Amino acid sequence: MFARIVYESFRRQRRRKLLAGIAITLGVSVATAMIAVATDIGDKINRELRTFGANLVVTPDEDTLDVEIGGVNLKPASGGGYLSESDLLKIRSMFWRHNVAAFAPMLPGPVTVQAGSTSASVELLGTYFSKALNFGDATFTTGVRFTHPWWRVSGAWPKDESSEVLLGEKLAGQLRVKTGDHVEIGGRTFAVAGVLSSDGPEDMKVVAPLWVAQQVLGKPGAMKRVLVSAMTKPEDALARRDPKTMSPEVYERWFCSPYANSIAHDLQQTIPHSRAEQIRQVAQNEGTVLERIRGLMLLVTLAALLASALAVSAAMATTIFERRSEVGLMKALGAGNAAVATLFFTEAAFLALIGGAAGYAIGNVMAQQVGHWVFNSAIAVQPVLLPIVLGIAVFVTFAGSAASIRKAMKFEPVYVLRGDA
C-alpha cells in the first residue's frame, strides 16, 4: 500500500514533480560542475600562472652572507660566488623534477657596448633562450622564452649556439642600432638578432647566449643565478614551518607536498653550494588567485543549491496543500505523524535521487565545457563524486521539504476532512 501511494503521487502530480525535479537537477548540475572543476583546478591554474614567469630563484650560498659594518653593506655588487652550469642537468634528477616547468640560468656582468662612435656602459646578461638539453634518453627545451613570456622581441631570437645578441629597446635607441646591425663588446663584434622590449631593466641591457657572456666576462662554465618556474600548491600552516623543527613524520609530509618551499629545499639539496628561495610576491599571488577562484566557485555552488531548495520548498508546499484531504484521511484511519513524514520524505528522496543522477550527468558535461573554454583541457571528474552529489541532492531536497512536511504533520483530521484547513 505504501509503495502504491508513492507511485500514485508521482503519476497524478507529474507536472509538479517534474518542476521540482528540474530545480534539483539544475542546482545539482551546477554543484557537480563546480566541485569537479575545483578538485581539478590546482594544476591547471598553476600551469596558467606559470605563463607569468618564474617563482623560484637559486643563487650561490656565498651570496647570502652579507658583509655589513655600521649599516653599510660592503659586499661588492659583482661579488659572491658562482654556480656551475654543469649542475643544471641535476634538476632533472631531483624528486620534484616533474613540477619544474622550465628554468633559465643567468650570468650578469658590466661591459662597454660600442656602435660606431657611440658607446655605453651597460650590463651584459647571459642566459638560455630556448636551449635543448639532454638528460639520459630524454630531451627537453628550456630558457627565458619559457620563464619570461612577457619578453617581446622585434626581429629574431638568437640561437643558443650562435654569437648573436639582443639589445634592450632603450639601449638600441641610445646607440641608434636596429636589427641586423653589429655592435662591439669586449673587443669582439656581435650581430644584433633583435631588439628586446620587457618594460623592465632589460631594456637597457645586452642579452646574449650564456656561453657568449661566459667568454666575454671571463667566467667559463659559470652562472650567477637560476630562475625556476615550478608548479606549486598554495601555502598553508605546514608550508610555513621551518623543516629543521619538524619531526621525521611531519618533515616527510612537508617534503612530499609541492609547496614552493619544499621544491626550493629540493633544489638547494640538488645543486651544490646553492641557496634556493621562492620569489615571495609571485608565490603569494598564485595562492591568493587560487583561493579566490575556489571561493567564487563555492559561492556559486551554494547559491545554486539554495535556489534549488527554495524551488523544492515551494513545490512541496503546494503539493501538501493539494493533498491535505489525503493526509487527513490517513490520520483518521490511524496513521501517525511518523507515517505521514515517512511518506513525504520517501517521495522527496526518490525525487532527489532522480534529479541528482540527471544533475551529475549534466554537470559532467558542464565541467568538460568549462575545462575546454578556460584551460583548453579536459576536467578529470572522479567517480567518487557521484555518491557525494547524490547525498547533496537528498540533503537539499529534505531541507526544502522539511517545513512543508512539518506543517502536514500538524493537520487535524476533523478540520481537514470538513474543509476548514
C-alpha positions as a printed NumPy array, in Angstrom:
array([[  0.   ,   0.   ,   0.   ],
       [  2.801,   2.403,   0.903],
       [  4.509,   1.872,  -2.464],
       [  1.152,   2.307,  -4.221],
       [  0.589,   5.679,  -2.56 ],
       [  4.079,   6.872,  -3.569],
       [  3.538,   5.672,  -7.134],
       [  0.15 ,   7.39 ,  -7.43 ],
       [  1.669,  10.596,  -6.099],
       [  4.2  ,  10.678,  -8.946],
       [  1.581,   9.644, -11.514],
       [ -1.076,  12.185, -10.559],
       [  1.248,  15.107,  -9.908],
       [  3.628,  14.647, -12.789],
       [  3.813,  18.346, -13.678],
       [  4.597,  19.464, -10.146],
       [  7.082,  16.655,  -9.592],
       [  8.732,  17.488, -12.916],
       [  9.204,  21.131, -11.936],
       [ 10.715,  20.139,  -8.595],
       [ 12.944,  17.588, -10.32 ],
       [ 14.162,  20.204, -12.82 ],
       [ 15.017,  22.558,  -9.953],
       [ 17.025,  19.82 ,  -8.225],
       [ 18.723,  18.848, -11.496],
       [ 19.805,  22.41 , -12.269],
       [ 21.155,  23.022,  -8.777],
       [ 22.981,  19.701,  -8.641],
       [ 24.412,  20.102, -12.152],
       [ 25.977,  23.444, -11.197],
       [ 27.276,  21.933,  -7.941],
       [ 28.725,  18.942,  -9.812],
       [ 30.481,  21.149, -12.362],
       [ 31.904,  23.486,  -9.721],
       [ 33.099,  20.63 ,  -7.455],
       [ 34.666,  18.79 , -10.404],
       [ 36.461,  21.915, -11.601],
       [ 37.541,  22.9  ,  -8.059],
       [ 39.099,  19.485,  -7.398],
       [ 40.983,  19.534, -10.698],
       [ 41.751,  23.223, -10.887],
       [ 45.001,  23.351,  -8.907],
       [ 47.39 ,  22.002, -11.542],
       [ 45.581,  23.781, -14.377],
       [ 45.737,  27.186, -12.704],
       [ 49.364,  26.551, -11.819],
       [ 50.095,  25.878, -15.487],
       [ 48.271,  29.085, -16.44 ],
       [ 50.121,  31.068, -13.758],
       [ 53.438,  29.66 , -14.944],
       [ 52.961,  31.867, -18.01 ],
       [ 53.594,  34.806, -15.666],
       [ 57.193,  33.762, -15.054],
       [ 59.484,  32.083, -12.56 ],
       [ 58.538,  31.663,  -8.907],
       [ 61.845,  30.289,  -7.525],
       [ 65.406,  31.577,  -7.666],
       [ 68.626,  29.651,  -6.999],
       [ 71.748,  31.632,  -6.008],
       [ 75.217,  30.73 ,  -4.664],
       [ 75.179,  30.248,  -0.903],
       [ 78.045,  32.772,  -0.613],
       [ 75.659,  35.497,  -1.799],
       [ 73.535,  35.042,   1.323],
       [ 76.43 ,  36.052,   3.602],
       [ 76.145,  39.828,   3.907],
       [ 79.257,  41.761,   4.927],
       [ 77.828,  44.713,   6.815],
       [ 79.64 ,  47.238,   9.033],
       [ 77.892,  50.227,  10.545],
       [ 74.792,  49.571,   8.48 ],
       [ 76.767,  49.663,   5.213],
       [ 76.849,  46.546,   3.018],
       [ 80.477,  46.127,   1.953],
       [ 79.933,  43.165,  -0.362],
       [ 80.63 ,  44.247,  -3.977],
       [ 77.722,  44.163,  -6.383],
       [ 79.587,  41.64 ,  -8.525],
       [ 80.954,  39.753,  -5.547],
       [ 79.919,  36.429,  -4.093],
       [ 80.258,  33.026,  -5.63 ],
       [ 79.057,  31.386,  -8.79 ],
       [ 77.144,  28.245,  -9.644],
       [ 78.351,  25.694, -12.172],
       [ 76.424,  25.399, -15.418],
       [ 77.135,  21.666, -15.448],
       [ 74.924,  21.255, -12.348],
       [ 71.822,  22.401, -14.212],
       [ 71.057,  18.918, -15.514],
       [ 70.801,  17.669, -11.922],
       [ 67.445,  19.447, -11.743],
       [ 66.07 ,  16.666, -13.957],
       [ 67.071,  14.061, -11.359],
       [ 65.573,  15.666,  -8.25 ],
       [ 62.393,  14.478,  -6.517],
       [ 60.213,  17.343,  -7.791],
       [ 61.604,  17.304, -11.362],
       [ 58.152,  16.815, -12.913],
       [ 56.908,  20.001, -11.236],
       [ 59.691,  22.094, -12.781],
       [ 58.204,  23.558, -15.954],
       [ 61.312,  25.489, -17.047],
       [ 64.472,  27.15 , -15.778],
       [ 66.868,  29.803, -17.061],
       [ 70.463,  30.385, -15.878],
       [ 71.626,  33.974, -15.606],
       [ 75.156,  35.44 , -15.745],
       [ 75.233,  39.254, -15.497],
       [ 78.302,  41.469, -15.729],
       [ 79.34 ,  45.011, -16.673],
       [ 80.544,  45.663, -20.223],
       [ 81.024,  48.548, -22.627],
       [ 78.999,  48.37 , -25.836],
       [ 80.127,  50.355, -28.866],
       [ 78.246,  51.014, -32.074],
       [ 80.173,  53.246, -34.432],
       [ 81.322,  56.289, -32.463],
       [ 78.705,  55.798, -29.722],
       [ 79.369,  53.697, -26.653],
       [ 77.574,  52.913, -23.375],
       [ 78.474,  51.111, -20.157],
       [ 75.713,  48.604, -19.529],
       [ 75.12 ,  45.126, -18.16 ],
       [ 75.593,  42.024, -20.269],
       [ 73.184,  39.244, -19.334],
       [ 73.976,  35.704, -20.454],
       [ 71.185,  33.119, -20.44 ],
       [ 69.465,  30.311, -22.322],
       [ 66.862,  31.426, -24.856],
       [ 65.357,  28.121, -25.947],
       [ 68.077,  25.564, -25.378],
       [ 67.624,  21.833, -25.933],
       [ 69.263,  19.755, -23.198],
       [ 69.688,  16.002, -22.946],
       [ 69.302,  14.031, -19.74 ],
       [ 69.549,  10.298, -20.217],
       [ 67.327,   9.352, -23.116],
       [ 65.118,  12.407, -22.691],
       [ 65.464,  15.77 , -24.421],
       [ 63.846,  18.908, -23.049],
       [ 63.907,  22.573, -24.011],
       [ 64.191,  25.418, -21.532],
       [ 65.191,  29.063, -21.266],
       [ 63.854,  32.596, -20.934],
       [ 61.322,  32.068, -23.689],
       [ 59.509,  29.865, -21.149],
       [ 60.335,  31.641, -17.883],
       [ 59.954,  35.202, -19.238],
       [ 56.977,  35.012, -21.629],
       [ 56.415,  38.778, -21.384],
       [ 59.677,  39.49 , -23.218],
       [ 58.875,  40.786, -26.705],
       [ 61.45 ,  40.681, -29.467],
       [ 61.377,  42.76 , -32.627],
       [ 63.417,  40.76 , -35.101],
       [ 64.524,  37.226, -34.219],
       [ 65.522,  35.375, -31.074],
       [ 69.211,  34.437, -31.074],
       [ 70.134,  30.767, -31.302],
       [ 71.743,  29.478, -28.114],
       [ 74.689,  28.139, -30.131],
       [ 75.181,  31.404, -32.054],
       [ 77.091,  34.591, -31.21 ],
       [ 74.088,  36.847, -31.853],
       [ 72.709,  39.118, -29.15 ],
       [ 69.565,  41.022, -28.19 ],
       [ 69.709,  44.727, -27.39 ],
       [ 67.239,  46.298, -24.989],
       [ 64.834,  48.714, -26.608],
       [ 66.131,  51.789, -24.775],
       [ 69.771,  50.812, -25.326],
       [ 69.176,  50.233, -29.034],
       [ 67.617,  53.697, -29.302],
       [ 70.542,  55.28 , -27.448],
       [ 73.097,  53.579, -29.716],
       [ 70.917,  54.068, -32.84 ],
       [ 71.136,  50.347, -33.564],
       [ 68.49 ,  48.206, -35.235],
       [ 68.035,  44.537, -36.071],
       [ 70.795,  43.277, -38.375],
       [ 73.407,  45.82 , -37.236],
       [ 76.6  ,  44.927, -35.369],
       [ 77.946,  46.068, -32.024],
       [ 81.323,  45.644, -30.348],
       [ 81.502,  44.133, -26.847],
       [ 84.811,  43.361, -25.142],
       [ 86.777,  43.709, -28.372],
       [ 84.508,  41.294, -30.247],
       [ 81.842,  42.044, -32.838],
       [ 78.346,  40.613, -32.472],
       [ 75.317,  40.729, -34.745],
       [ 72.084,  42.122, -33.286],
       [ 69.422,  39.478, -33.889],
       [ 66.596,  41.532, -32.411],
       [ 65.52 ,  44.329, -30.102],
       [ 64.119,  43.309, -26.715],
       [ 61.21 ,  45.044, -25.02 ],
       [ 60.424,  43.919, -21.48 ],
       [ 59.151,  47.079, -19.764],
       [ 61.88 ,  46.405, -17.21 ],
       [ 65.615,  46.813, -16.595],
       [ 66.407,  44.501, -19.535],
       [ 65.509,  47.387, -21.863],
       [ 68.942,  48.837, -21.038],
       [ 70.887,  45.559, -21.225],
       [ 72.567,  43.331, -23.777],
       [ 71.173,  39.785, -23.594],
       [ 73.362,  37.078, -25.097],
       [ 73.663,  33.29 , -25.123],
       [ 75.174,  32.058, -21.866],
       [ 78.397,  30.822, -23.468],
       [ 78.986,  34.259, -25.032],
       [ 78.629,  36.02 , -21.683],
       [ 80.923,  33.462, -20.033],
       [ 83.666,  34.212, -22.588],
       [ 83.257,  37.999, -22.542],
       [ 83.139,  38.178, -18.731],
       [ 85.882,  35.598, -18.258],
       [ 83.653,  33.207, -16.295],
       [ 83.716,  29.906, -18.244],
       [ 81.092,  27.402, -17.124],
       [ 79.684,  29.803, -14.525],
       [ 76.273,  31.283, -13.799],
       [ 75.158,  33.706, -11.124],
       [ 71.613,  32.525, -10.525],
       [ 68.915,  30.239, -11.914],
       [ 65.29 ,  31.298, -12.268],
       [ 62.934,  28.333, -11.956],
       [ 59.28 ,  28.102, -12.937],
       [ 57.659,  25.332, -10.891],
       [ 54.083,  24.174, -10.339],
       [ 53.275,  24.505,  -6.637],
       [ 50.315,  24.375,  -4.283],
       [ 49.207,  27.352,  -2.151],
       [ 50.862,  27.822,   1.21 ],
       [ 49.189,  26.701,   4.406],
       [ 50.336,  26.45 ,   8.018],
       [ 52.512,  23.4  ,   7.303],
       [ 54.209,  25.093,   4.326],
       [ 55.393,  27.988,   6.514],
       [ 57.05 ,  25.812,   9.148],
       [ 60.824,  25.529,   9.421],
       [ 61.831,  21.998,   8.292],
       [ 64.59 ,  21.984,  10.917],
       [ 61.971,  21.977,  13.679],
       [ 59.876,  19.132,  12.226],
       [ 59.705,  15.535,  13.372],
       [ 60.638,  12.932,  10.713],
       [ 56.959,  12.158,  10.044],
       [ 55.982,  15.821,   9.623],
       [ 59.081,  16.522,   7.518],
       [ 58.186,  13.679,   5.157],
       [ 54.658,  15.049,   4.73 ],
       [ 56.034,  18.572,   4.168],
       [ 58.695,  17.438,   1.679],
       [ 56.181,  15.291,  -0.263],
       [ 53.803,  18.245,  -0.716],
       [ 54.559,  20.516,  -3.707],
       [ 54.918,  23.709,  -1.687],
       [ 57.208,  26.391,  -3.106],
       [ 59.433,  25.973,  -0.036],
       [ 59.57 ,  22.172,  -0.475],
       [ 60.643,  22.431,  -4.107],
       [ 63.151,  25.16 ,  -3.184],
       [ 64.548,  22.872,  -0.481],
       [ 64.888,  20.065,  -3.038],
       [ 66.649,  22.407,  -5.471],
       [ 69.04 ,  23.514,  -2.761],
       [ 69.937,  19.907,  -1.977],
       [ 70.341,  19.076,  -5.675],
       [ 72.563,  21.963,  -6.808],
       [ 75.832,  22.076,  -4.805],
       [ 76.751,  25.214,  -2.843],
       [ 73.425,  26.877,  -3.602],
       [ 70.536,  28.507,  -1.828],
       [ 67.03 ,  28.303,  -3.302],
       [ 64.18 ,  30.581,  -2.303],
       [ 60.74 ,  31.344,  -3.566],
       [ 60.065,  34.687,  -5.157],
       [ 57.702,  35.578,  -2.362],
       [ 55.419,  38.01 ,  -4.16 ],
       [ 54.826,  35.648,  -7.101],
       [ 54.135,  32.616,  -4.887],
       [ 51.761,  34.524,  -2.607],
       [ 49.841,  35.981,  -5.548],
       [ 49.379,  32.499,  -7.027],
       [ 47.95 ,  31.198,  -3.756],
       [ 45.666,  34.225,  -3.461],
       [ 44.346,  33.814,  -7.005],
       [ 43.677,  30.098,  -6.498],
       [ 41.898,  30.585,  -3.169],
       [ 39.726,  33.383,  -4.537],
       [ 38.692,  31.32 ,  -7.559],
       [ 37.793,  28.401,  -5.305],
       [ 35.883,  30.771,  -3.034],
       [ 33.936,  32.1  ,  -6.016],
       [ 33.104,  28.542,  -7.09 ],
       [ 31.887,  27.721,  -3.574],
       [ 29.684,  30.827,  -3.583],
       [ 28.17 ,  29.89 ,  -6.964],
       [ 27.553,  26.328,  -5.743],
       [ 25.832,  27.472,  -2.543],
       [ 23.683,  29.953,  -4.475],
       [ 22.574,  27.248,  -6.928],
       [ 21.747,  24.801,  -4.141],
       [ 19.852,  27.461,  -2.175],
       [ 17.789,  28.279,  -5.263],
       [ 17.011,  24.564,  -5.675],
       [ 15.982,  24.232,  -2.034],
       [ 13.63 ,  27.213,  -2.347],
       [ 12.073,  25.789,  -5.524],
       [ 11.599,  22.396,  -3.877],
       [ 10.091,  24.095,  -0.811],
       [  7.536,  25.939,  -2.957],
       [  6.651,  22.785,  -4.898],
       [  6.323,  20.681,  -1.746],
       [  4.159,  23.319,  -0.017],
       [  1.755,  23.327,  -2.973],
       [  1.757,  19.522,  -3.123],
       [  0.901,  19.124,   0.556],
       [ -1.825,  21.774,   0.349],
       [ -3.432,  19.901,  -2.553],
       [ -3.161,  16.583,  -0.658],
       [ -4.377,  17.806,   2.719],
       [ -7.534,  15.67 ,   2.441],
       [ -5.365,  12.617,   1.778],
       [ -3.27 ,  13.383,   4.858],
       [ -6.423,  13.892,   6.953],
       [ -7.85 ,  10.571,   5.767],
       [ -4.578,   8.749,   6.589],
       [ -4.646,  10.176,  10.111],
       [ -8.326,   9.341,  10.529],
       [ -7.518,   5.723,   9.635],
       [ -4.832,   5.583,  12.343],
       [ -1.65 ,   6.761,  10.646],
       [  0.683,   8.663,  12.958],
       [  2.891,  11.65 ,  12.291],
       [  5.853,   9.343,  11.622],
       [  3.974,   7.563,   8.831],
       [  2.964,  10.852,   7.211],
       [  6.509,  12.193,   7.405],
       [  7.946,   8.926,   6.051],
       [  5.594,   9.074,   3.055],
       [  6.589,  12.573,   2.02 ],
       [ 10.296,  12.129,   2.784],
       [ 10.274,   8.945,   0.672],
       [  8.778,  10.861,  -2.238],
       [ 11.364,  13.588,  -1.718],
       [ 14.18 ,  11.014,  -1.644],
       [ 13.071,   9.455,  -4.955],
       [ 12.831,  12.924,  -6.459],
       [ 16.31 ,  13.805,  -5.139],
       [ 17.938,  10.635,  -6.476],
       [ 16.413,  11.056,  -9.935],
       [ 17.259,  14.759, -10.089],
       [ 20.701,  14.131,  -8.576],
       [ 21.594,  11.472, -11.144],
       [ 20.445,  13.712, -14.005],
       [ 22.305,  16.672, -12.478],
       [ 25.502,  14.622, -12.163],
       [ 25.364,  13.711, -15.862],
       [ 24.689,  17.305, -16.942],
       [ 27.318,  18.611, -14.504],
       [ 29.94 ,  16.35 , -16.098],
       [ 29.221,  17.904, -19.474],
       [ 29.345,  21.412, -17.983],
       [ 32.679,  20.669, -16.277],
       [ 34.182,  19.486, -19.558],
       [ 32.971,  22.632, -21.311],
       [ 34.463,  24.84 , -18.59 ],
       [ 37.742,  22.933, -18.879],
       [ 37.934,  23.441, -22.64 ],
       [ 36.805,  27.069, -22.587],
       [ 39.027,  28.241, -19.724],
       [ 42.007,  25.846, -19.626],
       [ 41.837,  24.244, -23.082],
       [ 41.997,  20.8  , -21.478],
       [ 39.637,  18.176, -20.083],
       [ 38.478,  18.126, -16.452],
       [ 39.009,  14.796, -14.687],
       [ 35.691,  14.024, -12.941],
       [ 36.292,  11.493, -10.178],
       [ 33.728,   8.614,  -9.84 ],
       [ 33.638,   9.165,  -6.073],
       [ 31.849,  12.435,  -6.828],
       [ 28.596,  10.598,  -7.712],
       [ 27.643,   9.467,  -4.164],
       [ 28.675,  12.897,  -2.858],
       [ 26.422,  14.632,  -5.378],
       [ 23.506,  12.29 ,  -4.623],
       [ 23.972,  12.992,  -0.918],
       [ 23.924,  16.741,  -1.614],
       [ 20.732,  16.328,  -3.687],
       [ 18.994,  14.414,  -0.894],
       [ 20.104,  16.96 ,   1.715],
       [ 18.902,  19.929,  -0.361],
       [ 15.569,  18.258,  -1.125],
       [ 14.973,  17.312,   2.511],
       [ 15.944,  20.813,   3.639],
       [ 13.487,  22.35 ,   1.187],
       [ 10.709,  19.918,   2.13 ],
       [ 11.117,  19.886,   5.906],
       [  8.964,  22.94 ,   6.688],
       [  6.062,  21.776,   4.5  ],
       [  6.189,  18.21 ,   5.855],
       [  6.218,  19.527,   9.413],
       [  3.069,  21.501,   8.605],
       [  1.413,  18.355,   7.204],
       [  2.128,  16.52 ,  10.451],
       [  0.088,  19.155,  12.326],
       [ -3.077,  18.663,  10.226],
       [ -6.094,  17.689,  12.336],
       [ -8.276,  15.093,  10.522],
       [-11.551,  16.612,  11.765],
       [-10.858,  20.061,  10.346],
       [ -9.126,  18.851,   7.184],
       [-11.864,  16.444,   6.132],
       [-14.507,  19.033,   6.947],
       [-12.711,  21.513,   4.707],
       [-11.749,  24.005,   7.403],
       [ -7.974,  23.73 ,   6.766]])
